[in-house]
Each structure stands twice: as structure tokens, then as C-alpha cells.
């Protein structure tokens, strides 16, 4: 649960920083999670892979200039937040 909550915060920040195409350079992604969330360098690739598994981002590979695509949150995100609050014991 803690991992998902942190990744939702990171994802929200990425959505604010990304262009209309939803694509951003990996170096900007790593800079954001390093400078704002103080994730050490050796763990940044792990964060990226776990966010890929949660389908929050997509790695576009080196053929696309080492970019990532930030996927939008699902439409029923408010319902998901209620579920997250309940599971964490807030409600």
C-alpha cells in the first residue's frame, strides 16, 4: 500500500510536467524522482520498473530517444482513492 501511495504522488507530478503528448525524457523522470522525492540513484530504475508494472508509465525504449510515456489515471480514480483510504485505515 505504501508503494502505491508514493507512486500516485510521483505520477501526479509527472502528469503536471508532461506535454500534451504524454511523453517525457527519461532523464527528466529520473531528475524529478531524485530531486523532489530524494530517491537514491541506485533505486531510480527500480521505481521506473515498478511504475511500469502498475501501468502508470511506459518505457518507449532507446529507439524513441530514451523517452517514457506517462499514462493518464483511469476515469474511476476517485473510487480507487476511496478504496485506498479504506485499506490504509483512514475510513
C-alpha positions in Angstrom: 0.0 0.0 0.0 2.8 2.4 0.9 4.4 1.9 -2.5 1.2 2.7 -4.4 0.7 5.9 -2.4 4.2 7.1 -3.2 3.8 6.2 -6.8 0.5 8.1 -7.1 2.3 11.2 -5.8 5.1 10.7 -8.3 2.6 10.0 -11.1 0.6 13.2 -10.3 3.8 15.2 -10.5 4.7 13.6 -13.8 1.3 14.4 -15.2 1.8 18.0 -14.3 5.2 18.2 -16.0 4.5 16.2 -19.2 3.5 17.7 -22.5 0.2 17.0 -24.3 1.7 14.0 -26.0 2.3 12.4 -22.6 5.9 11.8 -23.5 8.9 12.9 -21.5 12.7 12.1 -21.5 13.8 9.5 -19.0 16.4 11.9 -17.7 13.7 14.3 -16.7 11.8 11.4 -15.0 15.0 10.4 -13.1 15.6 14.1 -12.1 12.1 14.5 -10.7 12.2 11.4 -8.6 15.7 12.3 -7.5 15.4 15.9 -6.7 11.8 16.1 -5.4 11.4 12.6 -3.8 15.1 12.1 -2.9 15.2 8.6 -4.4 18.9 7.5 -4.5 20.3 6.8 -8.0 20.6 3.1 -7.5 16.9 2.8 -6.8 15.5 5.1 -9.6 15.5 2.4 -12.2 13.6 0.1 -9.8 11.0 2.8 -9.3 10.6 3.2 -13.0 10.2 -0.6 -13.5 7.6 -0.8 -10.7 5.6 2.1 -12.1 5.7 0.3 -15.4 4.2 -2.8 -13.7 1.5 -0.6 -12.3 0.9 0.7 -15.8 1.4 4.3 -14.8 4.2 4.8 -17.4 5.5 3.0 -20.5 9.2 2.8 -21.4 9.4 3.7 -25.1 13.0 2.3 -25.3 16.1 3.8 -26.8 14.7 4.0 -30.3 12.5 6.8 -29.2 15.3 8.9 -27.7 15.0 7.2 -24.3 11.6 8.6 -23.5 8.8 7.4 -21.3 5.0 7.8 -21.8 3.0 8.9 -18.8 -0.3 7.1 -18.9 -3.4 9.0 -17.6 -5.1 7.8 -14.5 -8.3 5.8 -15.0 -11.6 7.6 -15.0 -12.8 5.9 -11.8 -9.8 7.2 -9.9 -12.0 8.8 -7.2 -13.4 5.3 -6.4 -9.9 3.9 -6.3 -8.9 6.6 -3.8 -11.8 5.6 -1.6 -10.6 2.0 -1.7 -7.0 3.1 -0.9 -8.2 5.2 2.1 -10.2 2.2 3.4 -7.3 -0.2 3.0 -5.0 2.2 4.8 -7.4 2.5 7.7 -8.3 6.2 7.2 -12.0 5.5 6.8 
